[in-house]
Amino acid sequence: MDYSELEERLIKTRRDFHKYPESGWTEFRTCSLIAQRLMELGYTLRLGLEVIDPDSVMGRPSENVIASNIQRALSQGGNPEMIAALHGYTGIVAELDTGRPGPVVALRFDMDCVEVQEDMKDSHRPAREGFSSVNNGLCHSCGHDAHMAIGLGIAEVLMSERGNFKGKIRLIFQPGEEGCRGAYAMMRKGVVDDADYFMAIHIGMGVPSGVFALNISGYLATTKIDAEFSGVPAHAAASPHKGRNALLAACSAALGLHSIAPHSDGAMRINVGTLNAGTGRNVIADHASMRIETRGETQEIADYVYSRAVEVLKGAAMMYGAEVKISKAGEGTTAEGSAEMMRISGETVRGLGIFSEVEDTVFAGASEDATWFMRRVQSHGGQAVYLGLGSDITAPHHNGRFDIDESVMINGVKALTAITERLMS
């Protein structure tokens, strides 16, 4: 394997994904080009509804939005045959069976972007060098473009070296990580049920270039909530008593949500991210919508804050004679890396001698839905880790000026392929 040529391909691939970002459940161009490349490499593919349980899907846009995003993907160079094969649901599982009995090793790479506007100043490298986002309000400002490029690089190396190990390799390209929307539906479809080992990786995360982390810990369990309040409109002066004010119900709920008592067993979080309501200054608002998230250090704490949030929302609606519809738009759980797999990974990565430092654990403090895969594999007796690839970054994650150190991607490929081959030897 010529790693200098591979590094050039990684950068080119990452920049292409960066230029054409797609948000959760709409990654049609992205998904189709990944599937095309994996098929060219010789992997066996399952796509769309073959790897997604539709009854477990959360936060997927309306069919009209899906259709418009498919048209955009086609206009931006997506593969028509692969897009058609998705049947409206993004997601790929690619498998390489060596034909020799051995373990199943699964690796996950997330595909979606963040809903943020990219900075277009010349001081921002993607803008200066011509690969900034062409899709308004969308930007790969979390590093998923690099994750996908690394995943394809790993696919290439493992296929070329398939005679050196035994068992099955399973590459999972997951939609909708942002908002914790995609992994649960893939997990429920059973894509990791027979996996002996599972790995996920994230670039950056406050870890500098040259450093590799064997365990990203502290992911909070989370639930993303959409609440729709329905009231009764009325003239605000002539007949206010005939109205049922959805706006006031939502405002009361917002205050109540931020007043939920903290849990004594650990950290919890709640945030009302958006509140939109009303139609005019002289009309009693008959509709209000809220986007909320709850988080907890453990699943038990997360369950507590979520259940209290539901009670607050229902109570606020009742107080103003309104109704509220509550739905989950995303959900993630907690998970910890398996000690033995961390040990094996550490020995392997340190032995490569390509990192200036290998850290045992890095604290995250956010949420990540790969935890569903980790928990599933571990519950079936397997092992799982969430790895960190250090990269100097130009701005915090989810910021329009975010950019990575592209030179670290090739070492990410080398590390994960080495760990995979060690597990399968």
N, C-alpha and C positions, 0 to 999 in steps of 0.2 A: 504494500500500500504506500503510495506516494503522498505523505501527509502534507507536503507543501501545496500540491495541487488540490487536495481535499480542503485545506484551509481556505484557499481562494473560492472554492465552491460554497463553503459554509457562509462566507461573507456575502457573496452574491445572492445566495438563497435568503439569508436573513434580511438583506436590503429589499429584496422583492416583496417579501411578506410585510415588511415595514411600510412600504409604499402603498400597499393595498390592504389596510386593516379591516377586519370584519368583527362585529360584536357577537356576543353569545347567541348560539343557535342560528346564526346567519353566515357562518364561515364557509360558504359554498365555493368560492374561488380557491381559497386556501385549501380546503378539504380535497377538492378535485385534483389540484396539482400535487399534493402530497400522495394521494392514492395513485395517480399516474406514475410518479417516480417509484413508489414501492412496488408496483406491478412490473415496471421495467427492471427492477432489481431482482425480481423472481419471488416475491413474497405472495402468500395466499391471503386474499383480502376478504373481510366482511365489512359491509358499509351500512350506514344509516340505520334503518329499523332492524337490521340483523344484529346490531350491537346496542340498541336503545330500547328500553321498555317505555312505550309511549304513555302508559298510565302513571309512570313515576316522574315524568318530565315536569320541571318547575321553571317558571319565568320565560317560557318560549313566546315570542311575539305572535301576533295574529297572522292568519293565513295570507292576508293582503300584504302585510309587511314581509313575510317570507317570500312571496311571489316577486315583490319588487326587488328584494335583495338577490334573488336568483337571476333576474334580468341584469342587474348591475354586475354580478359575478361573470356572467356570459360576456358582457360588453368589455370587461377588463381582462379577458383572456382565460377564463375558467374553462375546464375541459367539459364539453357538453355531455358526453357519454357518462362520465363519472358523476356529474351533477344530477343527471337523470336517475342514476342508480341509487342515489341517496334518498329518494322519495320524500324530500322535504326535511330530512333530519340529518344533521351533520354528525360525524363520528366515524372513526376508522379503527379496526383492529387488524393488524398485519401479523402473520405468523410464518416462522421458519421452523420446519420440523427437520431435524438432522437425520431422522430415521434410526437413530440409536437411542435406546432407553436412557432416560435421564430426567432431570428436573425441568419444570416449566418456570421460566424467568420472565416476568412481565415488567415493562417500563412504560411510564406514562408521560406524555408531553401535551401541554395545553395549547389551544389554538387561538383563542379569542383575544380581542384587544380591549382597551379601556375606552369608555365614552368621555373623552376629553379632547380638546382642540390642541393640535400640535403647534408649537412655536415656529413661525416661518421667518425669523430673523436669520441673517447670514452667520451670526455667531453660533447658531445651532447647526451642528454638522449635517444632519439629514437634509435640512433646507439648503445648506451651502453646497452639498455634493449631489443634490438632485434625487434623493430617495425619501423625502418627507411624505406624509400622508396626503393622498389625493381625495380621500373620503372625509368630507366635512364633519367635524365633531367626533372623529374616531382617530385613535392613535395607539400604537404599540408602545405604551409608556410603562409597561411592567416586565418586559423582557420575553414575552411569549414568542415573539418572532425568532429570538435566539434559541429558545427551547426547541422549536420545530426544526430549525436548521441543524441543531445538535442531534435531534432524533433521526433526521435523515442521514446525517453523517455516521451515526452509530449503525443504522440499517445497512449502509454501504460496507462498513468495515466488517461487521458480523457476517454478512453474506459472503464476503471474500475469504473469510477465515473459518467458514462453517465446518471444514474438515477437522478442526482442532478441538471440538467439544461435542457434547452429546445432550440430547433433550430437545426442548422447544423454546424458541424465543417468541415473545408476544409483545408487539409494539402497539401501544394504545395512544391514539391521537384524539384528545378529548375536547368537546365543545364546552363553552359556557363555564369556565372556571370562575371568572369574575362574577361575584354575587352567588357563588357556590350553587350553580344551576345544572351542571352537566354530569358530574361523576356519579351522583346517586342513581340516575336512570341507567347508566352503563353498569354499575355495580349490581342493580336489581335484575339486569339482563343476564348476569352470571359470567361476565367476561373475565373475572379473576377467581372464579370459584375453585379452579383446579391449580391455581398458581402456587408454587412452592416458595417463590421469592418475588418481591415487588419493590420497585424503585421509582421514585419521582425526584426531580431536581428543580431548583430555582436559581436563577442567576441574580447576582447583586445582594439584596437583602441586608445591606449594611456591611457586607464582607468585602474587603478590598481585593484587587487583582493579586493573583499569586497564592491565594488562600483557598483551601478546600475544606468544607465542613461535612462531617460524617453524620450529623443529626441536626436538623432544624426542629426545634422543640417549642412548646408553648402555644401551639395553634389553638385558638378559642373555638369552642362549639358555637354555632350561630344559626339563627333563623332570619330570613328576609321576609318581611310581611308587607303585603299590599292591603290597605283598608279603604273601602269605598262607602262613604256615608250618603244616605238618601233621605232627604227631608221633603217638605212641601213648600213650594214658592208662594209668596203673597206680597202685596204692596206694603212696603216698609212703613208707610205713614197711615194709609187708609184702613188696612186690615192686618196689622202685624200679628194679632192674636190667632189668625187663621193659618199662619205659617208654622213650619217646623224647621228650625235653623240648623242645617247640616254643618255650616261653617263654625258656629259656636260649639257644636258637638265635637268637631274635630279639634278645635282649639283647646277645649277642656280636656280632651284625650291627650293632646300633646303635653300639657302641663302634668296631667296625671301619670303619663308614662315616665317622665323624668323624675317623678316622685316615688317610684317603686323602691321599697326598702332594700338596701344592699343585703347580700347573703353573707352569713358569717363564715362560710366554709371556703371562700375564695373570691377572686375578682369576677365582676360581671359588668357588662356594658349595655347601654341602650341609646339609640339615637333616632330622632325623627328627622329624616333627611329632606323630605319635601312635604309641603302641604299646599294644595291648590283648591280653591273653592270659589263659588259665587259667579254671577253673571252681570250684575250691575249694582250701583250704589243704592238704588231705591227698591231693590228686590231682596226679599228674604231668601238666603242661599238654600237651594234645594239639593245641592251636591257638593261633596268635598272628597278629595282623594289624598291619601297619605302613603309615603314610602318610609318604612321603619326597619330597623335591624336590632336584634338582640344578640348578646354574646355572653358566654360563660366559660370560666376556666376549666370546668368539668361539664360533662353532659348533664349531670344532675342539676348544676347551677343554671345551665342554659335552659333546661326544661322548666325550672322555677320561674325565671324571668319571662320566658315566652308565655307560660300559662297566666302569669299576672298581667302581662300586656294584653292578652285576649280579654281578660276580665275588665280591665280599664277601658278598652275600646267599646265593649258591649255596654258597660255601665254609663259611659258618656253618651252613647246613642240613646239609651233609655231615658236619661235625664232630660233630653231635649225632644223626646218623642220621635226620634229619627230611627232609621235602620242602618245597620252596618254589615257589609260583606267582607269577610276576612279570608285571605288566601296566602299560601306560602309561595314566594317567588324564588326561593333558594334556601339551601340548608347544608350546613357542614357540621362535622362532629370533631372530637378530639382523638388524637392517636399519638403514640410514642414509638420511636424506632426500636427494633428488636436488637438486643445487646449482642448476640452472636453475629448477626449480619453486620452490625456496626464494626465489630472486631475484625471480621474478614475484610470488609471494605477498607478499613484503616490500614491493615497490613498491605493490602494490594496497592492502594494509592500511594502510601509512603514509599513502597518499593519502586514506583515509577520514577521518583526523583525529579518530577516536573513542577512541583509546588514548593514555594518557599516555606509554607506552613500548612499543617493539617490539623484542624481543630476538631475536638470531640463533639461539642454541642454549641449551637448558636440559637439564641432565643428569638422567636418570631413576634409574638404578641398580636398577630392578625388572625385571619381564618383562611382555610384552604380545604377544598372538597376532595383532594386526593386522600384525605383521612378516611373517607368511606372505603376506598380500595384497601388501605392499610389495615383497617379494622376487619374487613371481610377476610383477607388473606390470613391474618393472625388468628381469627376465630376458627379457621379451618386447619390450624396447626402449622401454617407457614410463617415466614418471616418478612418484615418490611422495613424500609428506611426511607427517610426524606432527606436528600443530600443538598448541599449548598455549594454553588460554584461562584467564588468570589469574582467581583468585577468592580473596578472604579466606575462610578456613575456621575453624570453631569448635573443631575437634579434628583429629588426623591422619586420613588415609584409613584405612578399615577399623576405625574406632573408633565405638562406639555413640553418641557425642555429635557425630559429624560432621554438619556442615551447611554450605551454601554461601551466597555472596552472589548472590541470584537476579537482581539488577539487571544482572549481566554477561551473562546469557544472550542478550538481544536484540542485543548487540554481537557475540556469537559468530555469530548468524544473519547479521548484516550482513557480517561479515568473510568467512565461507565462501561466501555467495551472490556476493559481489563477486569473490572469487577464481575461483569456478566460471564466472561470466559472462565474466571476462577470458580464461580458458583457452578458452572456446567462442566467442569473438568473432573 
